[in-house]
Amino acid sequence: MKASNAGANSSREKNVSTRGHKPHGHASSRGGRPPTKPPLTHFLSLPIGHHPLLRDSISSFTDGLLNASPRIPGLDQSIVIPPRRLHFTLGVMSLTDAVDNSNDDTTHSEAKTLPEALSLLSTLKPRIIEMMQGDSIFAPLNLMNIMKPDDGNPDNAHVLWLGPSFDTEAAQRLRRVGELVFKTFSDAGFIVDRRPLKLHCTLLNTSHRRPRPRGARQPFSYKALLTSRVDQTMIQQPSEQFDYRHPVKVDFGSWEVSEIQICKMGSYGPEGEYVSCGGCSLVP
């Protein structure tokens, strides 16, 4: 199942407000306070939520899970990522809209700006086009799993994701492009998270649960989700013996990625999508 047309641009990310955002810098050393981390404001995205057929498929799946009988513990509409926001994240960044003109030379030199990020992304286009070798970039969604659950217990899951298995040339091409962007932005100091890139598209995230529970986040049961009748129709090799440490094979199609975008965290466009601040076309 492939999408035929690529449109404009995971997964809703955790909202991070950029209102009142101040330029990057160090907190005052008065009183011995440690430096304040600047808020995360933007992320590098491979959007796929613009494909109508994918949105329909994902909505049918998550609606089925929400209406499953018996009920899946911890599952709630508020933790479901709206399909229009589905994407792969290549890295999160803390950016200002322009260079800080304050008198703090250290702050000025260390600040990263949105124009600088867009400029760096544009320099990668020739290398990306060369890597594509005239072919489009497709993202297969044929694996499903959760991020590491609390206490290693799949009944205490917080994030459900889809992703590629990388056993095809198309999936390898997707990974090569993603890793090029990730490494380039990491080496330039835009991405500070040094964990390896994990290409995935988030479907459920308990950080979005509303009303927000007091204390620890309320998990959902991955074990119950996997054994629900709805999920059995999507899993290619159904079994009652699942190990969350290994993804299960599913088939949600393969979808063209037409652009790498820099999106504003917590933003909403006309269709509920993340707002793109600019990007790099991947159309051959």
NUTOR-35243 format. One record per residue (C-alpha): x, y, z; residue in one letter. Coordinates in steps of 0.5 Angstrom, whole numbers, padded with zeros to 4 digits, always signed. Each point is the difference from the previous one (the first is absolute). Example, Ala and Ser with C-alpha at 12.3 -4.5 7.8 and 13.67 -1.06 7.14 Angstrom:
REM residues 2
+0025-0009+0016a
+0002+0007-0002s
//
This chain:
REM residues 284
+0000+0000+0000m
+0004+0006-0002k
-0002+0007-0001a
+0000+0003-0006s
+0000+0008+0001n
+0005+0003+0005a
-0003+0006+0003g
+0002+0005+0006a
+0002-0002+0007n
+0003-0011+0019s
-0005-0002+0001s
-0002+0007+0004r
+0006+0001+0004e
+0000+0002+0007k
-0002+0008+0000n
+0006+0005+0001v
-0003+0007+0000s
+0005+0005-0003t
-0004+0006+0003r
+0005+0004+0004g
+0006-0004-0003h
+0006+0004+0002k
+0007+0000-0004p
+0004-0006+0002h
+0005+0001+0005g
+0003-0002+0007h
-0004+0002+0007a
+0003+0005+0004s
+0005-0003+0005s
-0002+0004+0005r
-0002-0004+0006g
+0003-0006-0003g
-0006-0002-0004r
+0002-0005-0006p
-0001+0002-0007p
-0007+0000-0003t
-0001-0005-0006k
-0004+0004-0006p
-0006-0003-0001p
-0001-0004-0006l
-0004+0003-0006t
+0001-0003-0007h
+0001-0007-0002f
+0003-0003-0007l
-0006-0004-0003s
-0002-0005-0006l
-0007+0001+0000p
-0005-0006-0003i
-0007+0003+0003g
-0002+0003-0006h
-0001-0006-0003h
-0008-0001+0000p
+0000-0008+0000l
+0005+0000+0005l
-0004+0004+0005r
-0006-0004-0002d
+0004-0007+0002s
+0003+0003+0006i
-0007+0003+0003s
-0003-0007-0002s
+0005-0003+0004f
+0000+0004+0006t
-0008+0001+0000d
+0000-0008+0001g
+0005+0000+0005l
-0004+0006+0004l
-0007-0004-0001n
+0003-0007+0002a
-0003-0005+0004s
+0002-0002+0005p
+0003+0007+0001r
+0008+0001+0000i
+0002+0003+0006p
+0003+0007+0000g
-0002+0001-0007l
-0004+0007-0001d
-0002+0005-0006q
+0005+0005+0003s
+0006-0004-0001i
-0001-0002-0007v
+0004+0005-0005i
-0004+0003-0005p
+0001-0003-0007p
+0002+0006-0003r
+0006+0001+0004r
+0003-0006-0001l
+0007+0001-0002h
+0007-0003+0001f
+0005+0005+0005t
+0007+0000-0002l
+0002+0005+0006g
-0003+0005+0004v
+0003+0007+0001m
+0000+0006+0004s
+0000+0006-0005l
-0001+0008+0000t
-0003+0003-0005d
+0006+0005-0001a
+0007+0001+0002v
+0000+0003+0007d
+0002+0007+0001n
+0001+0001+0007s
+0007+0002+0003n
+0001-0008+0002d
+0006-0002-0004d
-0001-0007+0002t
-0007+0000-0001t
+0000+0003-0007h
+0006-0005-0002s
-0004-0006+0003e
-0007+0001-0003a
-0003-0004-0005k
-0005+0003-0005t
-0005-0002-0005l
+0003+0003-0006p
+0006-0003+0002e
-0003-0007+0000a
-0004+0001-0006l
+0007+0002-0004s
+0003-0006+0003l
-0006-0004-0003l
+0001+0003-0006s
+0007-0002-0001t
-0002-0007+0001l
-0004-0001-0006k
+0005-0001-0006p
+0003-0006+0005r
-0007-0003+0001i
-0002+0001-0007i
+0006-0004-0002e
-0002-0005+0005m
-0007-0001-0003m
+0003-0002-0007q
-0006+0002-0003g
-0005-0004+0004d
-0005+0003+0005s
+0001-0001+0008i
-0005-0005+0003f
-0002-0001+0007a
-0002-0007+0001p
-0005-0001+0006l
+0001-0008+0001n
+0003+0000+0008l
-0004+0002+0006m
+0003+0000+0007n
+0000+0004+0006i
+0005+0004+0004m
+0003-0003+0006k
-0005-0001+0005p
+0000+0002+0007d
+0004-0006+0004d
+0000-0004-0006g
-0007-0002+0000n
-0004+0001-0006p
-0006+0001+0004d
+0003+0007+0001n
+0001+0003-0007a
+0000+0007-0001h
+0002+0001-0008v
-0003-0005-0006l
+0004+0001-0006w
+0000-0002-0007l
+0007+0000-0005g
+0003-0004-0005p
+0004-0006+0000s
+0006+0002-0004f
+0000-0007-0004d
-0001+0004-0007t
+0004+0005-0004e
-0006+0005+0001a
+0001+0000+0007a
+0007+0000+0000q
+0000+0006-0004r
-0005+0003+0005l
+0005-0001+0006r
+0006+0002-0004r
-0003+0007-0001v
-0003+0000+0007g
+0007-0001+0003e
+0003+0005-0005l
-0004+0005+0003v
+0000-0002+0007f
+0008+0000+0000k
+0001+0007-0004t
-0005+0003+0005f
+0003-0003+0006s
+0008+0001-0002d
-0003+0008-0001a
-0002+0000+0007g
-0008+0001-0002f
-0002-0007+0003i
+0003-0001+0007v
-0003-0007+0001d
+0006-0005-0001r
-0005-0006+0000r
+0000-0004-0007p
-0005+0002-0005l
-0006-0005+0001k
-0005+0001-0006l
-0007-0001+0002h
-0007+0003+0000c
-0004+0001+0006t
-0007-0003+0001l
-0001+0001+0007l
+0003+0004+0006n
-0002+0000+0007t
+0004+0007+0001s
-0007+0003-0004h
-0005-0003+0005r
-0005+0005+0002r
-0002+0001+0005p
+0007+0000+0003r
+0001-0005+0005p
+0003+0002+0007r
+0007-0003+0001g
+0003-0005-0005a
-0003-0001-0007r
-0005-0005-0001q
+0002-0006-0005p
-0004-0004-0004f
+0000-0008-0001s
+0004-0002-0006y
-0001-0007+0001k
-0008+0001+0000a
+0001+0004-0006l
+0004-0005-0004l
-0005-0006+0002t
-0007+0004-0002s
-0004-0002-0006r
+0002+0007-0003v
+0007-0001+0000d
+0000-0007-0002q
-0003+0002-0007t
+0006+0004-0001m
+0006-0004+0002i
+0003-0005-0005q
+0002-0005+0005q
-0005+0000+0005p
+0002-0004+0007s
-0002+0000+0007e
+0008+0000+0002q
+0003+0007-0001f
+0006+0003+0002d
+0000+0008+0000y
+0007+0000-0001r
-0001-0002-0007h
-0005+0004-0005p
-0006-0004-0003v
-0001+0000-0007k
-0006+0004-0003v
-0002+0003-0006d
-0002+0007-0001f
+0003+0001-0007g
+0006+0004-0002s
+0000+0008-0001w
+0003+0005-0004e
+0004+0005+0004v
+0000+0006-0004s
+0004+0005+0004e
+0004+0001+0006i
-0003+0006+0005q
+0002+0004+0006i
-0006+0000+0004c
-0002+0004+0006k
-0002-0004+0006m
-0007+0000+0002g
-0002+0004-0006s
-0007-0001-0004y
-0001+0001-0007g
-0007+0001-0003p
-0001-0008-0001e
+0003-0001+0007g
+0007-0002-0003e
+0007+0003+0003y
+0002+0007-0003v
+0006+0000-0004s
+0005+0005+0000c
+0003-0002-0006g
+0003-0006-0003g
+0004-0004-0006c
-0004-0003-0005s
+0001-0008-0001l
-0003+0000-0007v
+0005-0003-0005p
//
